[in-house]
Amino acid sequence: MSRNRKPPARKQPAAAARQPAVSQPVPRPDALAVALLPLRAFLGFTFCFAGLQKLANPGFFTAGNPASIQSQLAGAARRSPIHVLISPLTHVAVPLGILIAFAELAIGVGTLLGLWQRLAAAGGVLLSLMLWLTVSFHSAPYYTGADIVFVFAWTPLLLAGAGPLLSLDAYLAARAARAARAAAAGGPGEVSRREVMLKGTATAVVAFGSLVTGGLTAALGRLAGGTSKTGTPGLGLSAASSSASASSPAAQAGPQAGGSQPPGKAIGPATAVPVGQAGSFSDPATGDPSIVIQPKAGTFLAFDAVCPHAGCTVQYDPTGNVLVCPCHGSQFNATSGAVELGPATTGLTKLPVAEGKDGQLYVT
């Protein structure tokens, strides 16, 4: 046998024969928290601002103001798809407005601080959904209503949480774990109990600070803005009193006495509407808030004052000769009622009005 014979080569393991796999970058644990931080900051600041703005604005709780919680609820009771649920709330408008303002403040503060993160996001979704159903449901196209956008903007924070970045929740959890280890009791139950205690204390402190901030804001708003009512002066007659006035013998005798006054129902004296100004009344036919304008002496124009966008009550702006919605900025022509500036897509309903020889205005 030849001694120069080479031994057979050993087979390489299959794993060694394969090329090494290309390593994939591993995302950082807080990458999602970083990505959500701008959204979290925007939502938290916006809800804090919205809550404080309501508390600082005396008109928000003043029934005579067209942008008040009372007016907005009245509009929602007429136009909202859940109007059956809204109508009973009109009797508790002020407490409800205070609750909404402090809820917005609590949601905003919790989001900014990262405290009870998912609970704050759930509150944001719920409140935005309710505002969509009551305020901006009829926005057309649908994406022009901000509330539906806020519903989906809150969804990532509800599903994923805000993460550990700039989070009071994460800080309290880490502190509870350190305290448990230091006490040599590092069981999960002990850590959880410590975290609950710390979070409860932090929640109480933040809640107290928010209440004080909201109270001071409300007080300063009233000192700065006063408590006087704003809005279009009323003619002194509601739908009920207008009906009563129209059914009185004098009103009934008018049309029969040679047309001394026009047919229809009296809404108030013409002298209550000076030239270049407007007065408010309730439409005897529908009960809707309405507005009458005297652009020049002897000429009267009347409109249903319910904004078709979200049901708020419009006001007359004599400088631009337009009717303006104080809630979302829609503008309407003060002569025809047509839309001049959205988001409203349809105009105001024009009401026939005339002055009788008795000095009363009649919706004919």
Secondary structure by P-SEA (a helix, b strand, c coil): cccccccccccccccccccccccccccccaaaaaaaaaaaaaaaaaaaaaaaaaaaccccccccccccaaaaaaaaaccccccccccccccaaaaaaaaaaaaaaaaaaaaaaccaaaaaaaaaaaaaaaaaaccccccccccccaaaaaaaaacccccccccccccaaaaaaaaaaaaaaaaccccaaaaaaaaaaaaaaaaaaaaaaaaaaaaaaaaaaaaaccccccccccccccaaaaaaaaacccccccccccccccccccccccccccccccccccccccccccccccccccbbbbccccccccbbbbbbbccccbbbccccbbbbccccccccccccccccbbbbbbbccccccccc
